[in-house]
Amino acid sequence: MSNQYVLAHDFGTSGDKACIFDTGGNFLAEAYYPIKTYYPQPDWAEQCPEEWWQAVKDATHEVVAKSGVAPKEVKAISFSSHGMTAIPIDKDGNLLLDRVMTWMDARSTKEAEYILRHIGARQRYEKTGNSFDVTLYPSSKLLWMKRNMPEIYNRAVKFLNPKEYLAYRMTGTYRNTDYGEAGMSGLYNMNTHRWDEELMRISGVDEEKLLVPAENTTPVGNLTKQAAAEMGLTTDTLVVLGSWDNYACALGGGVRKENTFVTCLGTAGWVGVNNESPLITDRFMSNVVYVGDGTYFTSVHSHSACAAYEWVVQNLCADLREKYGKQVYETATELAIQAGAGANGVFFLPSMFSGNTFYSDASLAGSLVGLKMHHTRADILRAAMEGPAFDLMMGVDFYKMMGVMADEARLIGGGANNRLWMQILSNMFGVKMIRPKNLQYIGALGAALIAGVGADLISSLDAVSGMIQFSDSAQPDDGEMEKYRQLLPAFKHFYESLMPAYKELSQFIF
C-alpha cells in the first residue's frame, strides 16, 4: 500500500503557507508565498483572487518537492483560511471583480449603521453570536455592494469566501461553506442553524446567492485535470471544505472535546472553548460560532495582543534592537523578568485597536498608566506583556462564572514561543498552560486533520485531541496568581475611567 499524505493550505491575509503532513499529524515540509493587499482608498483593503490562486499553485509545487512525497500520495487538500469576504462569481463561474474586499475592509460603515438601526445590536448579537465591528461582516459588505455596485451584485450567482474560491479553482465546484464561515457572515442564525430571513432582508441579500452551510469535513470534489496539472498533483486528490482560521488553529492545538480550552497570543489574542451550547451573558458580547456537529465555539478577545507588545518593543527598545538585532525580544523578556509580577504598579492597556471583548470602542487607544520617576523600561516591558493577559483574564473569569473552565488550556500563536508570557497567563488564569509542538504550523495542522477526516484517512475529529504532541507546560504560582487577582479590579477601573476621555478626544483629528 502506498503512503498517504495530506496537504494543508494555511491561507492568511499576508500569504499562503502550504504544509504536508502524514495521516498521524506529523509535519514533513512547508512552503510560503506572500500575497499583496491593496489600499486604494482610506478604510479599503482589497486582494486579487488570481494572485491567491497563483500563490497556492506555487506553494503546492514547492512543498511537494521539498517533502519528497510523490504527487499520487497526496490524498487530500484542505484549508485554514481568513474569511468574512464576498467574492462575486457569475453563472459561468467567472470572477466579476479583479480585486475583492478582505475581512479588514471597513468601507461599509454606513451600511453597518443601517443594519443596527433596523435590528438593534443586542437582537442581532443574540441571533448571530457575532461580536466584532459590524462593518467587517459580509452582511455589511454585501449591502455596500448592492448600493454601490448594483450591476456586480445582480450578475453574481454566488458569493464565495477565499477557501471556497480556491476549492472552486481546484474542483470546478462550489456549493457549500462550512458552518463556522457561515456563522461569521452576520447573516446566519446560530440558534436555528439557517440563513436568517430578517438579517438577509435588512442587508438586501438573496439566499440563492449564498452557499449551503455544511460540516468543515465535507468533500468538495477531486482535482480537475487542469488544476492537477497546474498544481503538480493528480486527479486522485480530494479537496475538503476546511475551516475559518481561528477554529482551524483551535483544532491544531487539540481543542475538540467539550470544555477544552485554547489561548492564542497572535496579532490579536483570544481564549476559546468548545461547548454544546452558546456561552452568552447580558453584560457583554463574547463571540459565538456554531462550528458543526452540535458544537459551539465561544471566544473572548484582546484585539491587539502581540501587535501592541511589538509596538512597545519597537518604539522603546531601538537601542537594544540596534545592539542585539533579532535577539531584541529575548533581551526585552530578560528585562521584563527583572520587573516581576505586577510591573511595580505600571499598567498597559493594549487598546491599539478597539479594546477587547469587555471594553470595546473604536475611540479607545493604548495607555501606559501608573508611571512614576522610579519606574524603568523593564517595568514598561513587563506591563506590555501583562496588558493583553489581563484582557484575557477577564475572559477566563467569564468562563469560570459560566461553570465551564477546565484546569488546563493549550497555548498557541507567535507569543506562545515566549516562556515568560506563558507563565504570566498560567498565573493569571490559575490553570496549567500547555504548549503544543510545531507552533508555527498549528493552523495548517488543523486543516490537515480536517482533510484527513474528510477523506476517511482519520476516523473523526474527536480523534484529533489524542494526536496532538506537546512540548512543555507552565503551572500557576500561587503567590503571583493572588497578586494578579488583586490587581485585576484596578486594571478594569482604568478602562472604565479612560473610555469617556477617549470618546471626547476622538472628536479631534490627529
C-alpha positions in Angstrom: 0.0 0.0 0.0 1.4 3.4 -0.9 2.0 6.1 1.7 -0.8 8.6 2.4 -0.3 12.3 3.0 -2.5 15.4 3.2 -1.7 19.0 2.0 -2.9 21.9 4.1 -3.1 25.5 2.9 -2.9 27.9 5.9 -4.2 30.8 3.9 -3.7 34.0 5.7 -4.1 37.7 4.9 -0.4 38.1 4.3 0.3 34.9 2.4 -0.3 31.2 1.8 1.7 28.6 3.9 1.4 25.2 2.3 2.3 22.2 4.6 2.4 18.5 4.1 1.6 16.1 7.0 1.2 12.4 7.2 -2.1 10.9 8.5 -0.6 10.7 12.0 -0.4 14.5 12.1 3.4 14.6 11.7 4.8 17.6 9.8 7.0 17.0 6.7 7.6 20.3 4.9 6.3 23.8 4.2 6.4 26.5 1.6 5.3 30.1 1.9 4.2 32.6 -0.8 3.3 36.2 0.2 0.1 37.9 -1.0 -0.3 41.6 -1.6 -3.0 43.8 0.0 -4.1 46.9 -1.9 -5.3 50.0 -0.1 -6.9 52.2 -2.9 -8.8 54.5 -0.5 -9.0 55.1 3.3 -10.6 52.1 5.0 -10.4 50.0 1.8 -8.4 46.7 1.9 -8.5 44.6 -1.2 -6.8 41.5 -2.6 -6.7 39.8 -6.0 -8.1 36.2 -6.1 -6.0 35.4 -9.2 -2.9 36.2 -7.0 -4.3 33.9 -4.4 -4.6 31.1 -6.9 -1.1 31.7 -8.2 0.4 31.7 -4.6 -1.4 28.4 -3.9 -0.1 26.8 -7.1 3.4 27.9 -6.4 3.4 26.9 -2.8 2.0 23.5 -3.7 4.7 22.8 -6.2 7.4 23.8 -3.8 6.1 22.0 -0.7 5.6 18.7 -2.6 9.2 19.0 -4.0 10.6 19.7 -0.5 8.7 16.8 1.1 9.8 14.2 -1.3 6.3 12.9 -1.4 5.1 11.5 -4.8 2.1 13.6 -6.1 -0.1 10.5 -6.2 0.5 10.1 -2.5 -1.2 13.4 -1.7 -4.7 12.1 -0.9 -6.4 15.2 0.3 -6.2 19.0 0.5 -8.0 21.4 2.9 -7.7 24.9 4.2 -7.3 27.1 7.3 -8.4 30.4 5.8 -9.3 34.0 6.6 -12.8 34.8 5.5 -15.6 37.4 6.0 -15.4 38.4 2.4 -17.9 38.4 -0.6 -16.3 37.2 -3.9 -18.9 37.5 -6.7 -19.0 34.7 -9.3 -21.2 34.8 -12.4 -23.2 32.0 -14.0 -20.2 30.8 -15.9 -18.0 30.7 -12.8 -16.1 33.8 -13.8 -14.8 36.4 -11.2 -16.8 39.6 -11.5 -14.1 41.7 -9.8 -10.4 41.6 -10.2 -9.9 42.8 -6.6 -12.2 41.9 -3.7 -12.8 43.2 -0.2 -10.8 41.4 2.5 -12.1 40.8 6.0 -10.4 44.1 7.3 -12.0 46.3 4.6 -14.1 48.8 6.6 -15.7 50.9 3.8 -19.2 49.8 4.8 -19.6 51.9 8.0 -22.9 53.5 6.8 -24.2 50.1 5.9 -23.3 48.7 9.4 -25.1 51.7 11.0 -28.2 51.0 8.8 -28.2 47.3 9.9 -28.0 48.2 13.6 -30.8 50.8 13.2 -33.1 48.2 11.8 -32.5 45.4 14.2 -30.5 46.6 17.3 -27.2 45.5 18.4 -28.4 43.1 21.1 -31.0 41.4 19.0 -28.5 41.0 16.2 -26.0 39.5 18.6 -28.4 37.0 20.1 -29.2 35.8 16.5 -25.7 35.6 15.2 -23.3 35.5 18.1 -21.1 38.0 16.1 -19.4 40.4 18.4 -16.8 42.2 16.1 -17.3 45.5 14.4 -20.4 45.1 12.2 -18.6 46.9 9.4 -16.3 43.9 8.9 -19.0 41.3 8.3 -20.2 40.2 4.8 -23.7 41.4 5.8 -22.4 45.0 5.6 -20.1 44.4 2.6 -22.9 42.9 0.6 -25.2 45.8 1.3 -22.4 48.2 0.3 -22.0 46.2 -3.0 -25.7 46.3 -3.6 -25.8 50.1 -3.1 -22.5 50.9 -4.9 -22.0 48.1 -7.4 -25.6 47.0 -8.3 -24.6 45.6 -11.6 -22.0 43.4 -10.0 -24.4 42.3 -7.3 -27.1 41.5 -9.8 -24.8 39.5 -12.1 -23.4 37.4 -9.3 -25.0 33.9 -8.9 -22.9 33.2 -5.8 -20.7 34.9 -3.2 -17.7 32.9 -2.1 -15.1 33.2 0.7 -11.4 32.7 0.0 -11.2 29.0 0.7 -14.4 28.3 -1.3 -13.0 30.2 -4.2 -9.7 28.2 -4.1 -11.6 24.9 -3.8 -13.7 26.0 -6.8 -10.5 26.6 -8.8 -9.3 23.2 -7.8 -12.5 21.2 -8.4 -14.8 23.4 -10.7 -17.4 23.0 -7.9 -19.0 25.4 -5.4 -21.9 24.5 -3.3 -21.0 24.6 0.4 -19.4 26.8 3.0 -18.5 25.5 6.5 -20.8 26.3 9.4 -18.1 28.5 11.0 -17.7 30.6 7.9 -21.5 31.0 7.6 -21.6 31.9 11.3 -19.1 34.7 10.7 -21.2 36.4 8.0 -23.7 38.4 10.0 -26.5 36.6 8.1 -26.6 33.2 9.8 -28.8 32.3 12.8 -26.8 30.2 15.2 -30.0 29.1 17.0 -31.9 27.8 14.0 -28.8 26.8 12.0 -30.2 28.6 8.9 -29.6 31.7 7.0 -31.8 34.3 8.8 -34.6 35.9 6.8 -34.7 39.1 8.8 -30.9 39.7 8.6 -30.9 38.9 4.9 -33.9 41.3 4.3 -32.1 44.1 6.1 -28.9 43.6 4.1 -30.9 43.0 0.9 -29.2 39.6 0.3 -30.9 36.9 -1.7 -30.4 33.5 -0.1 -29.8 31.8 -3.5 -26.6 33.8 -3.8 -25.3 32.2 -0.6 -23.6 28.9 -0.2 -25.1 26.0 1.7 -23.6 25.6 5.2 -22.1 22.2 6.0 -19.6 20.4 8.2 -16.0 21.6 7.6 -15.0 18.0 6.7 -17.4 17.9 3.7 -15.7 16.8 0.5 -15.9 19.3 -2.3 -14.6 17.1 -5.1 -11.4 15.8 -6.7 -8.9 18.0 -8.6 -9.8 18.6 -12.2 -7.3 17.6 -14.9 -6.4 21.2 -15.4 -6.0 22.0 -11.7 -4.0 18.8 -11.1 -1.6 19.8 -14.0 -1.3 23.3 -12.7 -0.6 22.2 -9.1 1.7 19.3 -10.0 -0.7 16.7 -8.4 -3.1 14.1 -9.7 -6.9 13.9 -10.1 -7.0 11.3 -7.3 -6.5 14.2 -4.7 -9.7 15.0 -2.9 -10.4 18.6 -1.9 -12.2 19.0 1.5 -14.0 22.2 2.6 -11.9 23.3 5.5 -12.3 25.9 8.3 -12.0 29.6 9.1 -8.6 30.1 10.6 -9.4 30.6 14.3 -11.1 27.3 14.6 -8.5 25.5 12.5 -5.9 26.8 14.9 -8.0 25.5 17.8 -8.2 22.1 16.2 -4.5 22.1 15.6 -4.0 22.8 19.3 -6.0 19.8 20.2 -9.2 21.5 21.1 -12.1 19.4 20.0 -13.9 17.9 23.0 -16.3 19.8 25.1 -14.8 22.3 27.6 -11.3 22.1 26.1 -9.7 25.5 26.0 -7.2 27.2 23.7 -5.5 30.5 24.3 -4.0 32.3 21.3 -1.3 35.0 21.6 -1.2 36.3 18.0 -1.5 39.7 16.5 -4.7 39.6 18.5 -5.3 37.4 21.5 -8.2 35.2 22.4 -9.4 32.4 24.6 -11.8 29.9 23.1 -13.7 26.9 24.2 -16.0 24.2 22.7 -19.4 23.7 24.3 -22.7 22.1 23.3 -24.5 25.5 23.7 -23.6 29.2 23.2 -21.9 30.8 26.2 -23.7 34.2 26.4 -24.3 36.8 29.2 -26.2 40.0 29.2 -23.2 42.1 30.3 -21.0 41.9 27.2 -20.7 40.1 23.9 -18.5 37.0 23.6 -18.0 35.8 20.1 -20.0 32.6 19.5 -19.9 30.5 16.3 -21.6 27.2 15.6 -18.9 25.0 14.1 -21.0 21.9 13.3 -21.5 18.5 14.9 -23.6 20.1 17.8 -20.6 22.2 18.9 -20.4 26.0 19.6 -17.0 27.7 19.7 -17.1 30.7 22.1 -14.2 33.1 22.3 -13.2 36.3 24.1 -10.7 38.7 22.6 -7.9 41.2 23.2 -7.9 42.9 19.8 -4.2 43.9 20.0 -2.0 41.4 21.8 1.3 40.7 20.2 0.7 43.7 17.9 0.6 46.1 20.9 3.6 44.4 22.6 5.7 44.6 19.4 4.8 48.3 19.2 6.2 48.8 22.6 9.4 46.9 21.9 10.0 48.6 18.5 9.4 52.1 19.9 11.1 51.8 23.3 13.9 49.5 22.5 15.5 51.0 19.4 18.9 50.9 21.1 18.6 47.3 22.0 17.4 46.4 18.5 20.5 48.1 17.1 22.7 46.2 19.5 21.1 42.8 19.5 19.2 42.7 16.2 16.6 39.9 16.1 17.5 39.0 19.6 15.9 42.2 20.9 12.8 40.2 22.0 14.9 37.9 24.2 16.6 40.9 25.7 13.2 42.6 26.3 12.0 39.4 28.0 15.0 39.3 30.3 14.2 42.9 31.4 10.6 42.0 31.9 11.6 39.1 34.2 13.5 41.6 36.4 10.4 43.8 36.9 8.4 40.9 38.4 4.7 40.3 38.6 2.6 43.5 38.6 5.3 45.5 36.9 5.8 47.6 40.1 2.4 49.3 39.6 2.6 50.1 35.9 -0.4 49.1 33.7 -0.5 48.9 30.0 -3.9 48.9 28.3 -3.2 47.3 24.8 -6.2 49.1 23.2 -4.4 49.9 19.9 -7.4 48.5 18.0 -10.8 49.0 19.6 -10.0 47.4 23.0 -11.3 44.0 23.9 -14.5 41.9 24.4 -15.3 43.6 27.6 -14.3 47.2 26.9 -14.8 47.8 23.2 -14.9 51.1 21.4 -13.3 52.4 18.2 -12.2 55.6 20.1 -10.1 53.6 22.7 -6.3 53.9 22.4 -3.4 52.2 24.1 -2.4 53.6 27.5 0.5 53.4 30.0 -0.7 54.3 33.4 0.8 54.4 36.9 4.2 55.7 35.8 6.4 57.3 38.4 10.0 58.6 38.4 11.4 55.4 39.8 9.9 53.2 37.1 12.2 51.8 34.4 11.9 50.3 30.9 11.8 46.9 32.4 8.5 47.8 34.2 7.0 49.1 30.9 8.0 45.9 29.0 6.6 43.7 31.8 3.3 45.8 31.7 3.2 45.4 27.9 3.1 41.6 28.4 0.7 41.7 31.2 -1.8 44.0 29.5 -3.1 41.5 26.9 -3.0 38.8 29.6 -5.2 40.9 31.9 -7.6 41.4 28.9 -7.9 37.6 28.6 -8.0 37.0 32.3 -11.4 38.8 32.2 -12.5 36.2 29.7 -11.3 33.3 31.9 -13.4 34.8 34.8 -16.4 34.8 32.4 -15.8 31.1 31.7 -15.5 30.3 35.4 -18.7 32.1 36.0 -20.4 30.0 33.3 -19.1 26.9 35.0 -17.1 25.6 32.1 -13.4 26.5 32.9 -11.1 23.5 32.8 -7.9 23.1 34.8 -5.7 23.4 31.7 -5.5 25.3 28.4 -3.5 24.9 25.2 -1.4 28.0 24.2 -0.8 28.8 20.5 0.2 31.8 18.4 3.5 33.6 18.0 3.5 34.8 21.6 3.4 31.2 22.8 7.1 31.0 22.0 7.8 33.3 24.9 8.1 31.2 28.1 7.6 34.2 30.4 4.3 35.1 28.7 3.1 31.5 29.1 3.9 31.7 32.8 2.1 35.0 33.2 -1.0 33.6 31.6 -0.8 30.5 33.7 -0.6 32.7 36.8 -3.4 34.9 35.8 -5.8 32.1 34.7 -4.9 29.8 37.6 -4.6 26.9 35.2 -1.8 24.7 33.6 -0.8 26.2 30.2 0.3 23.5 27.7 2.3 24.4 24.6 1.9 22.1 21.5 4.9 21.3 19.3 5.2 22.9 15.8 3.5 26.1 16.9 4.2 27.7 13.6 2.1 25.0 11.8 -0.9 24.9 14.2 -3.4 26.3 11.7 -2.1 24.1 8.9 -2.3 21.1 11.2 -6.0 21.9 11.9 -6.6 22.0 8.2 -4.7 18.7 7.7 -6.8 17.0 10.3 -10.0 18.2 8.6 -8.6 16.9 5.3 -7.8 13.6 6.8 -11.3 13.2 8.3 -13.0 14.4 5.0 -11.0 11.8 3.0 -11.6 9.0 5.5 -8.0 8.8 6.4 -8.7 9.8 10.1 -11.6 8.3 11.9 -13.2 11.5 13.2 -12.4 14.9 14.5 -12.9 13.5 18.0 -9.7 11.5 17.5 -7.6 14.7 16.9 -7.1 15.5 20.6 -5.1 12.4 21.1 -2.9 13.1 18.0 -1.5 16.5 19.2 2.0 16.4 20.5 3.0 18.8 23.3 6.4 20.3 24.0 6.2 21.8 27.6 3.9 23.5 30.1 3.7 26.0 32.9 2.0 25.6 36.3 0.5 28.6 38.2 2.4 30.1 41.0 0.1 30.7 44.0 1.7 33.9 45.1 1.7 35.6 41.7 -1.8 34.3 41.0 -3.1 36.1 44.1 -1.2 39.3 43.2 -2.8 39.4 39.7 -6.2 38.6 41.2 -5.8 41.7 43.5 -4.6 43.9 40.6 -7.4 43.0 38.1 -10.0 45.4 39.5 -7.6 48.3 39.1 -6.9 47.3 35.5 -10.7 47.2 34.8 -11.1 50.6 36.5 -8.5 52.2 34.2 -10.6 51.0 31.2 -13.8 52.4 32.7 -12.2 55.7 33.6 -10.4 56.3 30.3 -13.2 55.3 27.9 -15.1 58.6 28.3 -11.9 60.6 27.9 -11.0 58.8 24.6 -14.5 59.3 23.3 -14.1 63.1 24.0 -10.7 63.0 22.3 -12.0 61.2 19.2 -13.7 64.4 18.0 -10.3 65.8 17.3 -8.4 64.6 14.3 -4.6 64.0 14.9 
